[in-house]
Amino acid sequence: MNGTQLQQYSINGLSKQSVTISGSSFEPGMYLYALAIDGREVDTKRMILTK
């Protein structure tokens, strides 16, 4: 966890949408991801990837 933003996804519209992230594109480790709405961070979760 070095504080570097690796990717960002923008979702437009009000309908239900999803984003699928492939774990194979990242090194094993712990990652934080956040949901931001209108520029305000609403929730943050962590993802742990193993080999």
PDB file of N, CA, C and O in Angstrom:
ATOM      1  N   MET A   1       0.852  -1.175   0.000  1.00  0.00           N
ATOM      2  CA  MET A   1       0.000   0.000   0.000  1.00  0.00           C
ATOM      3  C   MET A   1       0.893   1.232   0.000  1.00  0.00           C
ATOM      4  O   MET A   1       1.332   1.714   1.044  1.00  0.00           O
ATOM      5  N   ASN A   2       1.142   1.715  -1.189  1.00  0.00           N
ATOM      6  CA  ASN A   2       2.025   2.875  -1.280  1.00  0.00           C
ATOM      7  C   ASN A   2       1.279   4.142  -1.676  1.00  0.00           C
ATOM      8  O   ASN A   2       1.911   5.168  -1.928  1.00  0.00           O
ATOM      9  N   GLY A   3      -0.055   4.097  -1.737  1.00  0.00           N
ATOM     10  CA  GLY A   3      -0.837   5.292  -2.003  1.00  0.00           C
ATOM     11  C   GLY A   3      -0.953   5.673  -3.466  1.00  0.00           C
ATOM     12  O   GLY A   3      -1.389   6.783  -3.775  1.00  0.00           O
ATOM     13  N   THR A   4      -0.582   4.801  -4.359  1.00  0.00           N
ATOM     14  CA  THR A   4      -0.655   5.086  -5.782  1.00  0.00           C
ATOM     15  C   THR A   4      -1.996   4.632  -6.348  1.00  0.00           C
ATOM     16  O   THR A   4      -2.420   3.499  -6.117  1.00  0.00           O
ATOM     17  N   GLN A   5      -2.657   5.511  -7.084  1.00  0.00           N
ATOM     18  CA  GLN A   5      -3.901   5.133  -7.757  1.00  0.00           C
ATOM     19  C   GLN A   5      -3.538   4.350  -8.999  1.00  0.00           C
ATOM     20  O   GLN A   5      -2.784   4.827  -9.848  1.00  0.00           O
ATOM     21  N   LEU A   6      -4.081   3.136  -9.106  1.00  0.00           N
ATOM     22  CA  LEU A   6      -3.735   2.265 -10.224  1.00  0.00           C
ATOM     23  C   LEU A   6      -4.715   2.373 -11.374  1.00  0.00           C
ATOM     24  O   LEU A   6      -4.307   2.356 -12.535  1.00  0.00           O
ATOM     25  N   GLN A   7      -6.001   2.483 -11.076  1.00  0.00           N
ATOM     26  CA  GLN A   7      -7.015   2.584 -12.117  1.00  0.00           C
ATOM     27  C   GLN A   7      -8.178   3.418 -11.616  1.00  0.00           C
ATOM     28  O   GLN A   7      -8.376   3.586 -10.413  1.00  0.00           O
ATOM     29  N   GLN A   8      -8.941   3.934 -12.563  1.00  0.00           N
ATOM     30  CA  GLN A   8     -10.145   4.694 -12.241  1.00  0.00           C
ATOM     31  C   GLN A   8     -11.188   4.390 -13.302  1.00  0.00           C
ATOM     32  O   GLN A   8     -10.884   4.358 -14.495  1.00  0.00           O
ATOM     33  N   TYR A   9     -12.412   4.168 -12.862  1.00  0.00           N
ATOM     34  CA  TYR A   9     -13.512   3.882 -13.774  1.00  0.00           C
ATOM     35  C   TYR A   9     -14.597   4.916 -13.572  1.00  0.00           C
ATOM     36  O   TYR A   9     -14.977   5.209 -12.438  1.00  0.00           O
ATOM     37  N   SER A  10     -15.095   5.466 -14.652  1.00  0.00           N
ATOM     38  CA  SER A  10     -16.204   6.422 -14.584  1.00  0.00           C
ATOM     39  C   SER A  10     -17.469   5.738 -15.073  1.00  0.00           C
ATOM     40  O   SER A  10     -17.469   5.063 -16.103  1.00  0.00           O
ATOM     41  N   ILE A  11     -18.543   5.919 -14.325  1.00  0.00           N
ATOM     42  CA  ILE A  11     -19.840   5.363 -14.693  1.00  0.00           C
ATOM     43  C   ILE A  11     -20.806   6.533 -14.811  1.00  0.00           C
ATOM     44  O   ILE A  11     -20.963   7.318 -13.876  1.00  0.00           O
ATOM     45  N   ASN A  12     -21.446   6.640 -15.959  1.00  0.00           N
ATOM     46  CA  ASN A  12     -22.397   7.725 -16.187  1.00  0.00           C
ATOM     47  C   ASN A  12     -23.812   7.174 -16.224  1.00  0.00           C
ATOM     48  O   ASN A  12     -24.039   6.063 -16.701  1.00  0.00           O
ATOM     49  N   GLY A  13     -24.750   7.942 -15.728  1.00  0.00           N
ATOM     50  CA  GLY A  13     -26.143   7.523 -15.763  1.00  0.00           C
ATOM     51  C   GLY A  13     -26.628   7.078 -14.402  1.00  0.00           C
ATOM     52  O   GLY A  13     -25.845   6.935 -13.463  1.00  0.00           O
ATOM     53  N   LEU A  14     -27.917   6.864 -14.307  1.00  0.00           N
ATOM     54  CA  LEU A  14     -28.534   6.513 -13.039  1.00  0.00           C
ATOM     55  C   LEU A  14     -28.929   5.043 -12.951  1.00  0.00           C
ATOM     56  O   LEU A  14     -29.364   4.586 -11.894  1.00  0.00           O
ATOM     57  N   SER A  15     -28.786   4.297 -14.040  1.00  0.00           N
ATOM     58  CA  SER A  15     -29.184   2.899 -14.015  1.00  0.00           C
ATOM     59  C   SER A  15     -28.159   2.060 -13.247  1.00  0.00           C
ATOM     60  O   SER A  15     -27.032   2.496 -13.016  1.00  0.00           O
ATOM     61  N   LYS A  16     -28.565   0.862 -12.861  1.00  0.00           N
ATOM     62  CA  LYS A  16     -27.677  -0.046 -12.143  1.00  0.00           C
ATOM     63  C   LYS A  16     -26.566  -0.497 -13.082  1.00  0.00           C
ATOM     64  O   LYS A  16     -26.838  -0.979 -14.181  1.00  0.00           O
ATOM     65  N   GLN A  17     -25.318  -0.343 -12.655  1.00  0.00           N
ATOM     66  CA  GLN A  17     -24.168  -0.697 -13.470  1.00  0.00           C
ATOM     67  C   GLN A  17     -23.159  -1.427 -12.607  1.00  0.00           C
ATOM     68  O   GLN A  17     -23.222  -1.375 -11.379  1.00  0.00           O
ATOM     69  N   SER A  18     -22.230  -2.107 -13.255  1.00  0.00           N
ATOM     70  CA  SER A  18     -21.188  -2.815 -12.516  1.00  0.00           C
ATOM     71  C   SER A  18     -19.860  -2.706 -13.254  1.00  0.00           C
ATOM     72  O   SER A  18     -19.812  -2.416 -14.449  1.00  0.00           O
ATOM     73  N   VAL A  19     -18.790  -2.945 -12.514  1.00  0.00           N
ATOM     74  CA  VAL A  19     -17.436  -2.957 -13.059  1.00  0.00           C
ATOM     75  C   VAL A  19     -16.796  -4.261 -12.611  1.00  0.00           C
ATOM     76  O   VAL A  19     -16.842  -4.603 -11.429  1.00  0.00           O
ATOM     77  N   THR A  20     -16.205  -4.984 -13.537  1.00  0.00           N
ATOM     78  CA  THR A  20     -15.493  -6.219 -13.216  1.00  0.00           C
ATOM     79  C   THR A  20     -14.001  -5.965 -13.345  1.00  0.00           C
ATOM     80  O   THR A  20     -13.524  -5.487 -14.374  1.00  0.00           O
ATOM     81  N   ILE A  21     -13.273  -6.292 -12.286  1.00  0.00           N
ATOM     82  CA  ILE A  21     -11.831  -6.077 -12.262  1.00  0.00           C
ATOM     83  C   ILE A  21     -11.151  -7.438 -12.273  1.00  0.00           C
ATOM     84  O   ILE A  21     -11.450  -8.287 -11.433  1.00  0.00           O
ATOM     85  N   SER A  22     -10.246  -7.651 -13.209  1.00  0.00           N
ATOM     86  CA  SER A  22      -9.518  -8.906 -13.303  1.00  0.00           C
ATOM     87  C   SER A  22      -8.335  -8.884 -12.345  1.00  0.00           C
ATOM     88  O   SER A  22      -7.437  -8.052 -12.472  1.00  0.00           O
ATOM     89  N   GLY A  23      -8.341  -9.798 -11.396  1.00  0.00           N
ATOM     90  CA  GLY A  23      -7.258  -9.862 -10.420  1.00  0.00           C
ATOM     91  C   GLY A  23      -5.923 -10.238 -11.041  1.00  0.00           C
ATOM     92  O   GLY A  23      -4.875  -9.981 -10.449  1.00  0.00           O
ATOM     93  N   SER A  24      -5.943 -10.845 -12.227  1.00  0.00           N
ATOM     94  CA  SER A  24      -4.690 -11.255 -12.861  1.00  0.00           C
ATOM     95  C   SER A  24      -3.864 -10.070 -13.359  1.00  0.00           C
ATOM     96  O   SER A  24      -2.693 -10.230 -13.703  1.00  0.00           O
ATOM     97  N   SER A  25      -4.465  -8.892 -13.397  1.00  0.00           N
ATOM     98  CA  SER A  25      -3.724  -7.720 -13.864  1.00  0.00           C
ATOM     99  C   SER A  25      -2.996  -6.998 -12.725  1.00  0.00           C
ATOM    100  O   SER A  25      -2.382  -5.953 -12.939  1.00  0.00           O
ATOM    101  N   PHE A  26      -3.070  -7.569 -11.502  1.00  0.00           N
ATOM    102  CA  PHE A  26      -2.408  -6.963 -10.337  1.00  0.00           C
ATOM    103  C   PHE A  26      -1.487  -7.983  -9.671  1.00  0.00           C
ATOM    104  O   PHE A  26      -1.695  -9.191  -9.788  1.00  0.00           O
ATOM    105  N   GLU A  27      -0.484  -7.490  -8.983  1.00  0.00           N
ATOM    106  CA  GLU A  27       0.395  -8.336  -8.186  1.00  0.00           C
ATOM    107  C   GLU A  27      -0.349  -8.760  -6.918  1.00  0.00           C
ATOM    108  O   GLU A  27      -1.261  -8.058  -6.481  1.00  0.00           O
ATOM    109  N   PRO A  28       0.027  -9.904  -6.316  1.00  0.00           N
ATOM    110  CA  PRO A  28      -0.580 -10.283  -5.041  1.00  0.00           C
ATOM    111  C   PRO A  28      -0.350  -9.199  -3.990  1.00  0.00           C
ATOM    112  O   PRO A  28       0.713  -8.580  -3.953  1.00  0.00           O
ATOM    113  N   GLY A  29      -1.343  -8.975  -3.144  1.00  0.00           N
ATOM    114  CA  GLY A  29      -1.227  -7.970  -2.095  1.00  0.00           C
ATOM    115  C   GLY A  29      -2.597  -7.468  -1.681  1.00  0.00           C
ATOM    116  O   GLY A  29      -3.621  -8.012  -2.095  1.00  0.00           O
ATOM    117  N   MET A  30      -2.611  -6.428  -0.861  1.00  0.00           N
ATOM    118  CA  MET A  30      -3.862  -5.835  -0.407  1.00  0.00           C
ATOM    119  C   MET A  30      -4.084  -4.515  -1.145  1.00  0.00           C
ATOM    120  O   MET A  30      -3.179  -3.687  -1.249  1.00  0.00           O
ATOM    121  N   TYR A  31      -5.285  -4.338  -1.645  1.00  0.00           N
ATOM    122  CA  TYR A  31      -5.653  -3.147  -2.392  1.00  0.00           C
ATOM    123  C   TYR A  31      -6.896  -2.535  -1.777  1.00  0.00           C
ATOM    124  O   TYR A  31      -7.775  -3.253  -1.300  1.00  0.00           O
ATOM    125  N   LEU A  32      -6.974  -1.227  -1.785  1.00  0.00           N
ATOM    126  CA  LEU A  32      -8.170  -0.511  -1.347  1.00  0.00           C
ATOM    127  C   LEU A  32      -8.883   0.023  -2.570  1.00  0.00           C
ATOM    128  O   LEU A  32      -8.250   0.506  -3.508  1.00  0.00           O
ATOM    129  N   TYR A  33     -10.215  -0.066  -2.559  1.00  0.00           N
ATOM    130  CA  TYR A  33     -10.989   0.542  -3.642  1.00  0.00           C
ATOM    131  C   TYR A  33     -12.124   1.335  -3.027  1.00  0.00           C
ATOM    132  O   TYR A  33     -12.651   0.972  -1.976  1.00  0.00           O
ATOM    133  N   ALA A  34     -12.496   2.414  -3.685  1.00  0.00           N
ATOM    134  CA  ALA A  34     -13.480   3.345  -3.124  1.00  0.00           C
ATOM    135  C   ALA A  34     -14.562   3.656  -4.144  1.00  0.00           C
ATOM    136  O   ALA A  34     -14.324   3.651  -5.352  1.00  0.00           O
ATOM    137  N   LEU A  35     -15.748   3.926  -3.632  1.00  0.00           N
ATOM    138  CA  LEU A  35     -16.867   4.393  -4.439  1.00  0.00           C
ATOM    139  C   LEU A  35     -17.030   5.874  -4.164  1.00  0.00           C
ATOM    140  O   LEU A  35     -17.209   6.288  -3.019  1.00  0.00           O
ATOM    141  N   ALA A  36     -16.967   6.667  -5.219  1.00  0.00           N
ATOM    142  CA  ALA A  36     -17.143   8.117  -5.088  1.00  0.00           C
ATOM    143  C   ALA A  36     -18.354   8.527  -5.921  1.00  0.00           C
ATOM    144  O   ALA A  36     -18.497   8.129  -7.077  1.00  0.00           O
ATOM    145  N   ILE A  37     -19.210   9.324  -5.314  1.00  0.00           N
ATOM    146  CA  ILE A  37     -20.404   9.835  -5.989  1.00  0.00           C
ATOM    147  C   ILE A  37     -20.353  11.353  -5.937  1.00  0.00           C
ATOM    148  O   ILE A  37     -20.235  11.947  -4.866  1.00  0.00           O
ATOM    149  N   ASP A  38     -20.443  11.973  -7.109  1.00  0.00           N
ATOM    150  CA  ASP A  38     -20.373  13.439  -7.226  1.00  0.00           C
ATOM    151  C   ASP A  38     -19.148  14.001  -6.525  1.00  0.00           C
ATOM    152  O   ASP A  38     -19.222  15.032  -5.856  1.00  0.00           O
ATOM    153  N   GLY A  39     -18.015  13.314  -6.683  1.00  0.00           N
ATOM    154  CA  GLY A  39     -16.762  13.797  -6.121  1.00  0.00           C
ATOM    155  C   GLY A  39     -16.580  13.530  -4.644  1.00  0.00           C
ATOM    156  O   GLY A  39     -15.557  13.910  -4.074  1.00  0.00           O
ATOM    157  N   ARG A  40     -17.555  12.878  -3.999  1.00  0.00           N
ATOM    158  CA  ARG A  40     -17.484  12.594  -2.555  1.00  0.00           C
ATOM    159  C   ARG A  40     -17.312  11.090  -2.348  1.00  0.00           C
ATOM    160  O   ARG A  40     -18.077  10.294  -2.891  1.00  0.00           O
ATOM    161  N   GLU A  41     -16.305  10.704  -1.560  1.00  0.00           N
ATOM    162  CA  GLU A  41     -16.067   9.294  -1.284  1.00  0.00           C
ATOM    163  C   GLU A  41     -17.160   8.761  -0.361  1.00  0.00           C
ATOM    164  O   GLU A  41     -17.347   9.261   0.748  1.00  0.00           O
ATOM    165  N   VAL A  42     -17.881   7.739  -0.831  1.00  0.00           N
ATOM    166  CA  VAL A  42     -19.021   7.192  -0.097  1.00  0.00           C
ATOM    167  C   VAL A  42     -18.635   5.953   0.708  1.00  0.00           C
ATOM    168  O   VAL A  42     -19.092   5.780   1.838  1.00  0.00           O
ATOM    169  N   ASP A  43     -17.800   5.093   0.133  1.00  0.00           N
ATOM    170  CA  ASP A  43     -17.431   3.852   0.804  1.00  0.00           C
ATOM    171  C   ASP A  43     -16.073   3.386   0.300  1.00  0.00           C
ATOM    172  O   ASP A  43     -15.706   3.642  -0.847  1.00  0.00           O
ATOM    173  N   THR A  44     -15.328   2.698   1.165  1.00  0.00           N
ATOM    174  CA  THR A  44     -14.038   2.125   0.801  1.00  0.00           C
ATOM    175  C   THR A  44     -14.012   0.685   1.275  1.00  0.00           C
ATOM    176  O   THR A  44     -14.454   0.381   2.383  1.00  0.00           O
ATOM    177  N   LYS A  45     -13.498  -0.192   0.445  1.00  0.00           N
ATOM    178  CA  LYS A  45     -13.364  -1.607   0.770  1.00  0.00           C
ATOM    179  C   LYS A  45     -11.939  -2.045   0.471  1.00  0.00           C
ATOM    180  O   LYS A  45     -11.182  -1.317  -0.171  1.00  0.00           O
ATOM    181  N   ARG A  46     -11.573  -3.237   0.937  1.00  0.00           N
ATOM    182  CA  ARG A  46     -10.252  -3.756   0.616  1.00  0.00           C
ATOM    183  C   ARG A  46     -10.394  -5.082  -0.113  1.00  0.00           C
ATOM    184  O   ARG A  46     -11.357  -5.824   0.076  1.00  0.00           O
ATOM    185  N   MET A  47      -9.417  -5.350  -0.939  1.00  0.00           N
ATOM    186  CA  MET A  47      -9.374  -6.571  -1.734  1.00  0.00           C
ATOM    187  C   MET A  47      -7.992  -7.184  -1.508  1.00  0.00           C
ATOM    188  O   MET A  47      -6.974  -6.507  -1.651  1.00  0.00           O
ATOM    189  N   ILE A  48      -7.964  -8.461  -1.157  1.00  0.00           N
ATOM    190  CA  ILE A  48      -6.700  -9.161  -0.950  1.00  0.00           C
ATOM    191  C   ILE A  48      -6.531 -10.185  -2.053  1.00  0.00           C
ATOM    192  O   ILE A  48      -7.371 -11.068  -2.227  1.00  0.00           O
ATOM    193  N   LEU A  49      -5.442 -10.063  -2.797  1.00  0.00           N
ATOM    194  CA  LEU A  49      -5.139 -10.988  -3.883  1.00  0.00           C
ATOM    195  C   LEU A  49      -3.984 -11.882  -3.484  1.00  0.00           C
ATOM    196  O   LEU A  49      -2.979 -11.414  -2.950  1.00  0.00           O
ATOM    197  N   THR A  50      -4.132 -13.183  -3.748  1.00  0.00           N
ATOM    198  CA  THR A  50      -3.070 -14.138  -3.494  1.00  0.00           C
ATOM    199  C   THR A  50      -2.637 -14.751  -4.814  1.00  0.00           C
ATOM    200  O   THR A  50      -3.291 -14.551  -5.838  1.00  0.00           O
ATOM    201  N   LYS A  51      -1.551 -15.488  -4.797  1.00  0.00           N
ATOM    202  CA  LYS A  51      -1.070 -16.133  -6.021  1.00  0.00           C
ATOM    203  C   LYS A  51      -2.008 -17.197  -6.468  1.00  0.00           C
ATOM    204  O   LYS A  51      -1.764 -17.848  -7.484  1.00  0.00           O
TER     205      LYS A  51
END
